[in-house]
Amino acid sequence: MVLDLVIPTAIIGGIGLLSGLGLSIASKKFEVKVDERVGMVREVLPGANCGACGQTGCDAFAEAVVEGKCKSNACPVGGQEVADKIGEILGIKAEASVAKVARVMCSGTYESCKQKYEYKGIEDCAAASTLFGGPSACTYGCVGLGNCVRACPFNAIVLIDGLARVIESRCKACEMCVASCPKKIIRMIPKSNEYTVACSSLDKGAVVRKNCNVGCIGCGKCSKVCQYSAIEVQGTLAKINAEACVNCGECMKVCPTKAIKKYKCEL
Amino acid sequence: MLVKNFFKGGAKVPHFKNTAECETVKMEVPEKVRIPMLQHIGAPCEPCVKKGDTVRVGQIIGNSDKYISSPIHSSVSGTVTDVAPMLYAGGIYVTTVEIKTDGNQELYEGIKPPSFSNSNEFVSAIRESGLVGLGGAGFPAHVKLSPPSGKKIDTLIINAAECEPYITSDYREIIENSWNVISGINIIMEVLEIDNVLIGIEDNKPEAIKEMTRVAETDDKINVVKLKSRYPQGAEKMLIYATTGRKVPPGKLPADVGVIVMNVNSVSFISEYTKTGMPLIKKRITVDGPSVKRPANVEALIGTPISEVFNFCGGFGIVPKKILMGGPMMGIAQFTLDTPVLKHTNALLAFDETKAVLPKEQACIRCGRCVKACPMNLLPLQLNNNTIKENIEELNKYHVMDCIECGSCAYVCPAKINLVQSIRLGKAQVKQAAAKGGK
């Protein structure tokens, strides 16, 4: 009677003991060493898995940083704050990162820019661009079908009147929109820069005037008025040099077509 | 006459061959022509005239040293008024030569019938003629006619299927110039040493079949093949299968299965060219659609603005909403009537509002009709889904690049999903990813 209880208990217990032993040996023998700093770095990352750093996600980035394959300031979403924290964990001095923001270099809405045809195809900027460069009269400007809106992981881009606008408080500078735009008119600009030439047209001034009310016609007034020589007219398009600009706003005042804008979009 | 294989898939489209009995009418010389430097698949030409130059009919105004390219000739005599970029259908700017005509149509002195004794000389003469595939795609003919060494060509297929609705320009060529077609075929047969010629014509054109059979009767090397009417019968790969039973493997060319396919207009042009030496400067266009007052087959000079072509046909009866260059299945919608007639333009169609508006897209009901319709045996719904997700790996897995963009899937879709448009985008995504990876 007693044996009936003891034998199975002993067998089961024995099997348990053996497997436990096997497992503990295996865990020692096949141990994968994980740098504990990877976990710590992962903790401080934003966790959006956006891929802006060039890695497949935050986990991969944490590993890459610890292994030294990535710079500590490579996460544009986290910015300086995260870079500092990573530097602390790894015991290195964090490299300085400039806070950037995405800006749409076009201000052609349905009202300001003429439409050359009515587009009825699939809702995709790249698809529309293959037909005469898109429905808008200007072939350089925003198509307005929202590829960037769909690409943004932070809901920071909205479409209003056929023009994509970046809500700067939400923009984390992951650059996903830059890659998604078939017209390549979304650029990363330092957040401290308030003024932008919101036009990308390389057409001649007269053509720009014909197509759009708010396009840059390359008149050069802005570059003349700028005391810091921060504006250069390249071809028929003015360009603000972000480093030299001091945000005085003189250029915006003289621009005849109001193509230079103090960028602001909040909801 | 033989009835051969029948390719899988495709769509039964209405024929609307309203202009079949309209004899070709020659259009007068327009006041101004605009000739773009890219009217073919391949490298664009560099203009070799400048503003103020006088040009004559048949003079080369643009050429390229690239192999896959085709020279561009002036279709009129007059003065070059502008050489400037012009927006082209693909959304790119192409240098365009604008010529103000003097109305005299003086011939360029260099025009003389080409002389050739071997296939190499023949091919370079064809290049000089500026001939591109006149079926619609515009692939340079000299490239087609010079198969890679080591590949034996045994069959020449003449494409007269004309499966797109409305278009009758190939049909008119057969009815009006059947002897030219035969003599063009004979020239190619002789030069390239081909012993077997098959002329593929859809069975909705019995007159054309009768005419071609009549003129080809004496030659037992030339056979007319009656094809079932089904879109896209005129697509190269479908036509090769339907006439010879050979299948062109994915990513391969017709030459790989020993075949050359030429459009019936192209062979007819070759015959004309060897007689007169006049390069490709004019094109027969079917002008049709519910909005056009007098549908017709018009012979227009290349570079004529399409507005003049429509005016020539009596203008618009009903206000058009959509104007297509090419057939309704594969044609490209135009936004301006300033667009010039190109080498490979075969139709101009104008539709009123009722015909132009696309039905609303609905959710896929997974009926599989697009799969059945795809002549290339692809899965359009999978390609569509993966295009939306931008999943390049899956797009490649489902062979997106094999799509011939015939549009059968979108045509048969009961949910009216823009399948072919989406797949075209998918192809662009794959190409873009490949370009990025190659960098």
Interface residues (C-beta under 8 A of the other chain):
Chain A: K116 Y117 K120 G121 I122 D124 A126 A127 S129 T130 L131 F132 G133 G134 T139
Chain B: L87 Y88 A89 G90 G91 I92 Y93 I332 A333 F335 T336 V357 L358 N418 Q421 S422 R424 L425 A428 Q429
